[in-house]
Amino acid sequence: MTFTIDFLDDGRVLEWAATSAGAVVTERNDYTPRFYVGSRSPAADIDLTSLRRLYERHPDVVGTEFVARRPGFRRQDERVLAVEVDHISRVTSLARQTRQVDAYPVGDLACFNVDFSREFRYCLETDLDPTPATELSTLRLSVPMAETSKDTYTELDVAGESVTGSIEDILTAVQAAVETHDPDILVCSTSEVIPTLYEMAANGGISDFTLSRWPEVDYQQLASRSTYSSYGRVGHSPARYNVPGRAIIDESNTFFYGETNLDGVLDLVARSKKPVQELAWASIGNVLTAIQICEANDRGVLVPWNSWRHEFFKPMGTLHDADRGGFIFAPEVGLHENVHELDFSSLYPNIICTRNVSPDVIRCGCHSDREDVPGLGYAICDDRGYLVEVLQPIIDARDEIKAEIRREQQCEEPNKDRLQELAGRSDALKWILVACFGYQGFSNAKFGRIECHEAINAFAREILLTAKQRLEAGGWRVVHGIVDSIWVTPDPDVAADQRECLDTIATDISETTEIRLEYEAQYDWVAFVPQRESDAGALTKYFGKVAGNDEFKIRGIEARQRSTPQFIEDVQRECLERLDESRSPDSVLRCLRAALVSLHRGDVAVDRLVERNRVSKPLDKYTQYTQNVAALERAHDQGLAVHPGQDVEYVVVDDQKSTQERVALSHEDVEMYDPSYYETQLIRAVESVLSPLGWDQADIREALAETQETDLTHWL
């Protein structure tokens, strides 16, 4: 079956299928993509005949016809204009011309099925399954950081082997690897590897170098690099390239491949009809949208070009009640013994499925007299919503995969490869389920509706409150609860023989709420961390020792933060072990003192002190001279392009300097670091460990000062 699709400039399409004997190509010259034009409102009476005549005269239009389609889930079949286009690259520009027709203001006409990615559109319109029928072969090409800005590589990792030398040496090694592996997928540390290798071949006079399976085309550029901002977060999208006959996975621009594996990617390929290459660079929301588009297509529903969904009228009181998230019980700061955690299984997706929360049925007209959503009074139609049809198979599939994982783990000799495959698939589905809730409140969601977002939160609040009341009635004390998780300890005022079994309570709650409440874990102890500069508990910062093994569950503190250097993380984890052994700050402080001695003696390997931070804006937009700025200046002087949304990695060399000498980039030969700076970071990390016991940084420094001269001899 086809795994990648190429579009040639002359309109031909190449379908590449993976077989046991290698890739097989099918050439097609009869593909004509189409989009649709209809009325934005079902009440509008618009004659599309004139628009049809205009399109019929357009040189890029192959044909037009009137067809019956549903312009939305809440609308029945209507007469719309279908426009067939001679090349896939012309769809958007032709649709845009609809808005330029004077007789039809923007508010009257709507275009549908416009902004689809190329391969996805092809699969959707031709009913092609892009799931490969056999295992795909891969070849990895990785460029060292110091080489990324060069026009000519002198070092390149090819299939796990480092290759150095001249242009000819590098290209010969790449060509040999391509011929040996014949990869269906090129996994690149950056997509810029593709054009750079071809430029090297041109500069070196090597005419026979190629990565392509199609002799007529070496490679294509699909998109230029760009920087974007989404909900206050800056991101960077690298340039995208295509090599005919091979899918490209850019490790610098892939979520699902990075967070799961190829098995996870392929599972979503089958569900979304997005081939490997497109799915690899797609966001979670993009894949979820593709799955929803497939469901819409099956129902004969067209996909709006731009999100357009008015928010229904709400009284002021309803607006106030609706503007809330999930239920949260403030955590009790401190260290709690014998703690049990219970979690609702996929709470938000299951709320959608069990309560039938979907944009096409929320606040329906046929049941306007009902108040189905607690606290908001929204009605929900009895007809099954399309979103339920999208999510229920994913929920069921993940449950089956998790069950298979448990069965495999219980085998005498578990198959590690099989477990890895299952874990990748499970994680991929998890991310889709995680995104389904937020997507409903996303302003640019094609099928989102804010009332769905509000209803899901309302049901979630009711469910967690129900769970709390039942647990307390059963003799348990709630020490923390947030959205879909709740932590309890035995109520000291309830006798042990009067306390109900948690399994029994969980079963009762599951039956009452129609969503499974699972026993997640028992902890010997759990510590809830206070907010900095406050005694109130931080909602998502805690750590604890899982009962029966050596595992710690850590959330929110430095050991789980991506910017934390490895050395700081290791020390913090060791401090947790000391706390577990003794429940005493003294043992934690002894661990800290030993780490500080190593740090100030210069015994810590520099590569364990690397910080990784995201660049939020261009270099010239920073107003303060931060470590990031110093690192960006060094990168700029070395010809390394680091764009907003990308990460910069560095070691702090002298934090007192206000020049780029403040830091050194991680790939540089760094021989020294700033022990005082990392001392501050260490103390901050240890504060997170001791703060549930009432300690802050001042207490820690005071305790260190008492022993500094006698025990540490001034770090010498």
NORDA-V956707 format. One record per helix or strand. SS is the DSSP state (alpha for helix, beta for strand). FROM is the first residue (numbers start at 1). TO is the last residue. If there is no record, write none. Layout:
ss->SS from->FROM to->TO
ss->SS from->FROM to->TO
This chain:
ss->beta from->2 to->7
ss->beta from->13 to->19
ss->beta from->22 to->28
ss->beta from->34 to->39
ss->alpha from->49 to->56
ss->beta from->61 to->70
ss->beta from->77 to->85
ss->alpha from->88 to->98
ss->beta from->109 to->112
ss->alpha from->118 to->126
ss->beta from->138 to->142
ss->alpha from->145 to->147
ss->beta from->155 to->158
ss->beta from->161 to->164
ss->alpha from->167 to->181
ss->beta from->185 to->188
ss->alpha from->192 to->203
ss->beta from->220 to->223
ss->beta from->226 to->230
ss->beta from->233 to->237
ss->beta from->240 to->243
ss->beta from->246 to->250
ss->alpha from->251 to->253
ss->alpha from->256 to->259
ss->alpha from->262 to->272
ss->alpha from->276 to->281
ss->alpha from->284 to->298
ss->beta from->301 to->301
ss->beta from->304 to->304
ss->alpha from->316 to->322
ss->beta from->328 to->329
ss->beta from->334 to->344
ss->alpha from->347 to->355
ss->beta from->362 to->362
ss->beta from->380 to->380
ss->alpha from->386 to->409
ss->alpha from->416 to->441
ss->alpha from->450 to->473
ss->beta from->476 to->482
ss->beta from->485 to->490
ss->alpha from->496 to->498
ss->alpha from->502 to->513
ss->beta from->517 to->530
ss->beta from->537 to->546
ss->beta from->552 to->555
ss->alpha from->558 to->560
ss->alpha from->566 to->582
ss->alpha from->585 to->601
ss->alpha from->606 to->608
ss->beta from->611 to->614
ss->alpha from->619 to->621
ss->alpha from->627 to->637
ss->beta from->647 to->652
ss->alpha from->660 to->662
ss->beta from->663 to->665
ss->alpha from->675 to->693
ss->alpha from->697 to->715
